[in-house]
Amino acid sequence: MLTRARSFRSVLSMFSLGFLVIGCGGNTGGGTQPPSMSGSTAVSLMLTSTSNGHLSRFNLGFTGISLTNQAGKTVPLLTMPENPEFTHLNGITEPLGTVSVPDDVYTSATATFASADFVCVDLNSTGGLQTNSYIGDRQIGAVTFNLPSPLTIQGGHMGLLLDLLISQSLSYPGCDQLASGSDIVTPTFILTSMTFAAQPTNSSNGLVTDLEGTLGLLNSSSRSIQLKSGDGLSWTLTAGSSTMYQGVSDFSGLATGLPVAVDAAIQADGSLAATRIAVLDTNTTTLTATTGPLLQIASVEPALVTFAPLWQGYLPATGTMYYSFGNTTFGISGPPANLQSLPFAATFTGTNMVPGQRIYATTNSTINGGGPLYTPLATITLVPQTLNGTVASVSNDGSFATYTINLAPYDLFDDLAVQAGQTTLLNNPSTAVIYVDSSVQMLNTNPLAAGSKLRFYGLVFNDHGTLKMDCTQISDGVSQ
């Protein structure tokens, strides 16, 4: 029998949000504006986060973001309300929008907010599954912050990367004791410049991976698509002759409402060129699509619990979802080219999935069932995720370098593995083995050596009781 999640909500009437903005790369100037700065630059505002994995959702409701130049003139970067979710952006990037900004030297930035909320998932004192949430919804005034050094905007097109430091942005005793007070949420950001490559290869130079959502408007003549995310963001992308399709043969197989995962390259004008479009389900009738971690798999029936920070479709959003998977199609999102080269069987099925894996789930049910008749899943797709851990040992397996990492005790793999009522599948849920080959993008400055804290992004498999990741990107880690 599945254990229903317990919700604990702290609603605060007042709280203040502040930014810490550090280090803007690119060309910087002093108090004198270069005489050649008379044009404008397309500035793409990119979002990312740095997290130790303690939270399963963190949304910030922006109402505006702007830059101010040394003469006191303000230029908007964001004018429409957006409520992006940041935990799924741990180590990867997502575009918020591109605007034209006058070439100038900018010395401060301002943001306004409408809300903030986050969710912790863990086990309660009796071993039952619980989701604990915090919501603050008071309208917050403008928050102005100074840049440590002036930021020069010029060059035709550039990026600004807004990195939310999740661990430093919150203060609370624990998941089951969400404190109340005006200083529990103090979002801390690092704002840096980005240079986009003509042929981007990773999240630091303009490659956007695994944008998940449903298709909106399509234009067959221009081959453009609109993609709507589960947190309300929306992007327009253009497919080209080199776009790779999965689940359909070509552009003609796309249709409004299809759930997809998309990779894209940021172009010189700030537009997005789709490099991969993977259709995750072809049935759009009363479709509901959710993305998030698996929380529990029952041992006595084909039923599971998942938490969905990203949710869209027919059924109303509830966060925690109870599914049956007796007639479900299992898949792997955009399997990397090296998947068949791994020295273990990289499979994802109803018999080897484990709590902690990140999934994209779809259903065509019109009933949101919590048991005993759970909502039937149509598809369940394993999607990439980020693991933050400390390297314990380094070795090799075939043509791959392997890194065994220790996970924090609050990591979902470790925390949820001991639940009652489910089959124990993991031998040691506090560790994972990371498989790295020459295709992995190395964005880390910490060495790949024992003792280093690193974040690894890729697909996580259960190989006969051992967590193994087919890694695609490595970044510096976060204190646990």
C-alpha positions in Angstrom: 0.0 0.0 0.0 1.4 3.4 -0.9 1.8 6.0 1.8 0.1 9.3 1.1 2.3 12.4 1.3 1.8 14.7 4.2 1.9 18.4 3.3 3.2 21.0 5.7 2.9 24.6 4.6 4.4 27.7 6.1 2.7 30.8 4.7 4.5 34.0 5.5 2.8 37.4 5.4 6.1 39.2 4.9 9.6 38.4 3.8 12.4 40.2 2.0 14.4 39.1 -1.0 17.9 40.2 -1.8 20.4 39.5 -4.5 24.2 39.0 -4.2 25.6 39.6 -7.7 29.2 38.6 -8.2 31.7 38.7 -11.0 30.6 39.9 -14.5 33.0 38.5 -17.2 33.6 39.9 -20.6 34.8 43.4 -21.2 34.5 45.6 -18.2 35.2 49.3 -17.9 35.7 52.0 -15.4 33.8 55.2 -15.0 34.5 56.3 -18.6 32.3 55.0 -21.4 34.2 53.9 -24.5 33.4 56.3 -27.4 32.6 53.5 -29.8 29.6 52.3 -27.8 26.7 53.8 -29.8 24.8 50.8 -30.9 22.8 48.1 -29.1 23.4 44.4 -28.2 21.0 41.5 -28.1 21.3 40.2 -24.5 20.0 36.7 -23.8 19.2 36.3 -20.1 20.0 32.7 -19.1 18.9 30.9 -15.9 20.8 28.2 -14.0 21.2 27.1 -10.4 23.8 25.6 -8.1 22.3 23.1 -5.6 23.4 20.4 -3.2 20.2 18.5 -4.0 18.3 19.1 -0.7 15.2 20.6 -2.4 12.9 19.1 -5.0 11.3 22.4 -6.1 12.2 26.1 -5.8 10.2 28.7 -7.8 10.8 32.5 -7.8 8.1 34.8 -9.2 9.9 37.6 -11.0 7.9 40.6 -12.1 10.9 42.5 -13.5 14.6 42.6 -13.9 16.6 45.7 -15.1 20.1 47.1 -15.5 21.1 50.7 -14.7 24.0 52.4 -16.4 26.5 54.8 -14.8 24.4 57.8 -15.8 21.4 56.4 -13.9 19.3 55.3 -16.9 17.4 52.0 -16.5 17.1 49.4 -19.2 14.6 46.4 -18.7 15.8 42.8 -19.2 12.4 41.3 -18.1 9.0 43.1 -18.1 6.6 40.2 -18.0 6.0 38.1 -14.9 7.7 34.8 -14.9 7.8 32.0 -12.3 10.8 29.8 -13.2 11.6 26.6 -11.3 15.3 26.4 -10.4 16.0 22.9 -9.0 15.8 21.2 -12.4 18.4 23.8 -13.7 21.1 22.5 -11.4 24.2 22.8 -13.6 22.4 23.4 -16.8 20.9 26.5 -18.4 17.5 27.7 -19.7 16.8 30.9 -21.6 14.5 33.4 -20.0 14.4 35.8 -23.0 16.5 38.0 -25.3 16.1 41.8 -25.3 17.9 44.7 -27.1 20.1 46.6 -24.6 21.9 49.9 -25.5 25.7 49.4 -25.6 26.9 51.0 -22.3 28.5 50.4 -19.0 26.1 49.2 -16.4 26.8 49.5 -12.7 23.7 48.0 -10.9 20.8 45.7 -11.4 17.2 45.7 -10.0 14.7 42.9 -9.6 11.2 42.8 -8.4 9.3 39.7 -7.1 5.8 38.5 -6.5 6.4 35.2 -4.7 8.7 32.4 -3.7 8.1 28.8 -2.8 10.0 25.6 -2.3 9.5 22.0 -1.4 11.5 19.5 0.6 10.8 15.8 0.2 11.9 13.3 2.9 10.7 10.7 5.4 8.9 11.6 8.6 9.8 10.2 12.1 7.8 7.0 11.4 9.4 6.4 8.0 6.5 7.7 6.0 6.8 9.8 2.8 6.2 13.5 3.2 6.4 16.6 1.1 6.9 19.9 3.1 6.3 23.2 1.3 6.9 26.9 2.0 5.0 29.6 0.2 5.5 33.3 0.4 3.2 35.4 -1.8 3.5 39.0 -0.6 4.2 41.6 -3.3 7.8 42.6 -2.9 9.2 45.9 -4.0 12.2 46.7 -6.1 15.5 45.3 -4.8 18.5 47.1 -6.2 22.0 45.7 -6.0 25.4 46.9 -7.0 27.7 45.0 -9.2 31.2 44.5 -7.8 32.6 45.9 -11.1 30.8 47.7 -13.9 29.4 45.5 -16.7 30.0 46.4 -20.3 27.3 45.5 -22.8 28.5 45.5 -26.4 29.4 43.1 -29.2 26.1 42.5 -31.1 25.1 39.6 -29.0 26.0 38.3 -25.5 24.5 36.5 -22.6 23.9 37.2 -18.9 23.8 34.1 -16.7 21.7 34.3 -13.6 22.8 31.5 -11.2 20.7 30.9 -8.1 22.7 29.6 -5.3 20.0 27.5 -3.7 21.8 26.3 -0.6 22.7 29.9 0.3 19.2 31.3 -0.5 17.3 29.5 2.3 17.4 29.2 6.0 15.4 26.5 7.8 16.1 23.8 10.4 15.0 20.8 8.2 12.5 19.6 5.7 10.0 18.7 8.4 10.5 22.0 10.3 10.1 24.8 7.8 10.6 27.9 9.9 8.6 31.0 9.6 10.1 34.5 9.5 11.0 37.3 7.2 14.5 36.0 6.4 13.8 32.4 5.5 14.1 33.2 1.7 17.0 35.4 0.7 17.7 34.5 -2.9 21.4 34.7 -3.6 22.6 35.0 -7.2 25.8 35.2 -9.2 25.4 37.2 -12.4 28.1 36.6 -15.0 28.4 37.3 -18.7 28.4 34.5 -21.4 29.9 34.3 -24.8 28.1 32.1 -27.2 30.0 29.8 -29.6 29.0 29.5 -33.2 28.8 25.7 -32.6 28.0 25.4 -28.9 29.0 22.2 -27.1 27.8 22.7 -23.5 25.7 24.9 -21.2 28.5 27.5 -20.7 28.7 28.4 -24.4 25.2 28.3 -25.7 23.9 24.7 -25.9 20.6 24.3 -24.1 19.7 20.7 -23.3 16.5 18.8 -22.3 14.0 21.6 -22.5 10.9 19.6 -21.6 7.3 20.7 -22.3 4.5 20.5 -24.8 4.3 22.0 -28.3 2.2 25.1 -28.9 1.9 26.8 -32.3 3.8 25.3 -35.2 4.6 27.0 -38.5 5.4 24.4 -41.2 6.7 27.0 -43.7 9.3 28.6 -41.3 9.6 25.3 -39.4 9.2 27.1 -36.1 7.7 25.6 -33.0 6.5 27.0 -29.7 7.5 25.1 -26.6 5.6 25.6 -23.3 7.3 24.4 -20.1 5.7 23.1 -17.0 6.7 26.2 -15.0 5.0 28.6 -17.5 8.1 29.6 -19.6 7.7 29.6 -23.3 10.2 29.5 -26.2 10.1 29.8 -30.0 12.6 27.5 -31.8 13.3 26.8 -35.4 14.1 23.4 -36.8 16.7 23.0 -39.6 17.9 20.4 -42.0 20.3 19.0 -39.4 17.7 18.7 -36.6 17.5 15.2 -35.2 14.0 13.8 -34.5 13.1 11.0 -32.1 9.6 9.5 -31.8 8.6 11.0 -35.2 10.3 10.9 -38.6 10.5 14.6 -39.3 8.9 18.0 -38.8 5.7 16.8 -40.4 5.2 14.4 -37.5 4.9 17.3 -34.9 1.6 18.5 -33.7 0.3 21.0 -31.1 0.0 19.4 -27.7 2.7 16.7 -28.1 5.1 16.3 -25.1 8.7 16.7 -26.2 12.3 17.2 -25.0 14.3 19.6 -27.0 18.0 20.5 -27.3 18.8 23.9 -28.9 21.7 26.1 -29.9 21.5 29.9 -29.2 22.1 31.8 -32.4 23.9 35.1 -33.0 20.6 37.1 -32.9 19.5 35.3 -29.7 17.1 32.9 -31.4 17.0 29.2 -30.7 17.8 26.6 -33.3 16.5 23.1 -32.3 19.2 20.5 -32.7 17.0 17.6 -31.3 13.3 17.2 -30.9 12.2 14.0 -29.1 8.5 13.2 -28.9 7.8 11.5 -25.6 4.2 10.5 -26.2 2.0 10.7 -29.4 -1.4 10.7 -27.8 -2.5 14.3 -26.9 -6.0 13.4 -25.8 -6.6 14.7 -22.2 -2.9 14.7 -21.8 -1.2 15.5 -18.5 2.6 15.6 -18.4 4.8 15.8 -15.3 8.5 15.9 -14.6 10.2 15.1 -11.3 11.7 12.5 -9.1 10.3 9.1 -8.4 9.5 8.9 -4.7 8.2 5.4 -4.0 7.5 2.1 -5.9 5.1 -0.4 -4.3 6.2 -4.0 -3.9 2.7 -5.5 -4.0 1.2 -3.8 -7.0 2.4 -1.8 -10.1 2.0 1.6 -8.4 4.3 4.5 -7.7 4.5 8.0 -6.3 6.2 10.8 -8.0 6.7 14.5 -7.2 6.3 16.9 -10.1 7.8 20.4 -9.8 7.0 20.8 -13.5 3.3 20.0 -14.4 1.0 20.8 -17.3 -2.1 19.4 -19.1 -5.6 18.2 -18.3 -5.4 17.3 -14.6 -4.9 20.0 -12.0 -1.5 20.4 -10.5 -1.1 18.6 -7.2 2.7 18.2 -6.9 2.6 14.6 -5.6 1.1 12.1 -8.0 0.0 8.5 -7.5 0.3 6.4 -10.7 -0.2 2.8 -11.7 2.2 1.5 -14.4 0.8 -2.0 -15.3 0.3 -1.0 -19.0 3.0 1.7 -19.3 5.5 2.2 -22.0 9.0 2.8 -20.6 11.7 4.8 -22.4 15.0 6.7 -22.1 15.1 10.4 -23.2 17.5 11.1 -26.0 19.8 8.3 -25.2 23.5 9.4 -25.6 25.5 8.1 -28.5 27.6 6.1 -26.1 24.8 4.3 -24.4 25.4 1.0 -26.2 29.2 1.3 -25.4 28.7 1.3 -21.7 30.1 -1.7 -19.9 26.8 -2.4 -18.2 23.2 -2.9 -19.5 21.8 0.7 -19.3 18.1 -0.2 -19.0 15.0 1.4 -17.4 12.0 -0.8 -16.7 9.3 -1.4 -14.1 11.5 -3.9 -12.4 14.7 -1.9 -11.9 13.5 1.7 -11.5 14.2 3.2 -8.0 13.2 6.2 -5.9 15.3 9.2 -6.8 15.4 8.7 -10.5 14.1 11.7 -12.5 11.2 10.9 -14.9 8.9 12.5 -17.4 5.5 10.9 -17.1 2.4 11.2 -19.2 -1.2 10.1 -18.7 -4.5 10.4 -20.6 -6.6 9.8 -17.6 -9.3 12.2 -16.6 -9.3 11.1 -13.0 -6.5 12.1 -10.5 -6.6 8.9 -8.4 -4.9 8.5 -5.1 -5.8 4.9 -4.6 -6.9 2.2 -4.6 -7.4 2.9 -8.3 -4.3 5.0 -9.2 -4.0 7.2 -12.3 -2.8 5.0 -15.1 0.5 6.0 -16.7 0.7 6.0 -20.5 4.5 6.6 -20.7 7.3 6.9 -18.2 10.7 8.2 -19.6 14.0 8.4 -17.7 15.4 11.9 -18.1 18.8 13.4 -17.1 19.5 14.7 -13.6 22.3 16.2 -11.6 24.0 14.4 -8.7 26.1 16.4 -6.2 28.6 14.3 -4.4 32.2 13.9 -3.1 34.5 11.7 -5.1 35.5 8.6 -3.0 37.6 6.7 -5.6 38.7 6.8 -9.2 39.0 3.8 -11.5 38.4 2.5 -15.0 35.8 0.2 -16.6 36.5 -0.6 -20.2 37.0 2.6 -22.2 35.3 4.7 -19.4 36.9 6.4 -16.4 34.7 5.8 -13.4 34.2 8.0 -10.3 32.5 6.6 -7.2 30.8 9.4 -5.3 29.3 9.7 -1.9 25.9 11.3 -1.8 24.6 13.4 1.0 22.2 11.5 3.4 19.3 13.8 2.3 19.8 12.9 -1.3 16.6 11.2 -2.5 18.3 8.0 -3.5 19.7 7.5 0.0 16.8 9.0 1.9 14.0 7.1 0.2 15.6 3.7 -0.2 14.6 2.5 3.2 10.8 3.0 2.9 8.5 0.3 4.0 6.2 -1.4 1.5 8.7 -1.3 -1.4 11.2 -3.8 -2.7 14.8 -2.9 -1.8 16.7 -2.8 -5.0 19.9 -0.8 -4.1 22.9 -2.4 -2.4 24.3 1.0 -1.3 22.0 4.0 -2.1 24.5 6.4 -0.6 26.9 6.0 -3.5 26.8 6.2 -7.3 29.4 5.3 -10.0 29.8 8.0 -12.7 30.9 6.8 -16.1 33.0 9.4 -18.1 34.4 9.2 -21.6 35.9 11.7 -24.0 32.6 13.2 -25.0 31.8 14.5 -21.5 31.8 18.3 -21.1 34.3 19.3 -18.4 33.1 22.6 -16.8 34.7 22.0 -13.4 37.6 23.8 -11.9 37.9 21.3 -9.0 40.0 18.3 -10.0 38.5 15.0 -10.8 40.1 13.3 -7.9 39.3 11.7 -4.5 37.9 14.3 -2.1 36.6 16.7 -4.7 33.0 17.9 -4.5 31.5 17.9 -8.0 28.1 17.9 -9.8 27.5 15.3 -12.5 24.7 15.6 -15.1 23.4 12.6 -17.0 21.1 9.6 -17.0 21.1 7.5 -13.7 20.5 3.7 -14.0 20.1 1.0 -11.5 22.5 -1.8 -12.5 21.7 -4.8 -10.3 21.6 -2.7 -7.2 24.3 -0.1 -8.0 23.5 3.4 -9.2 25.4 4.2 -12.4 25.3 7.4 -14.4 26.1 7.9 -18.0 27.5 11.3 -17.6 27.4 14.2 -20.1 28.6 17.2 -18.1 30.7 17.9 -15.0 30.6 21.1 -12.9 32.0 22.1 -9.5 30.1 20.7 -6.6 28.3 22.2 -3.5 29.0 21.7 0.2 26.8 18.9 1.6 
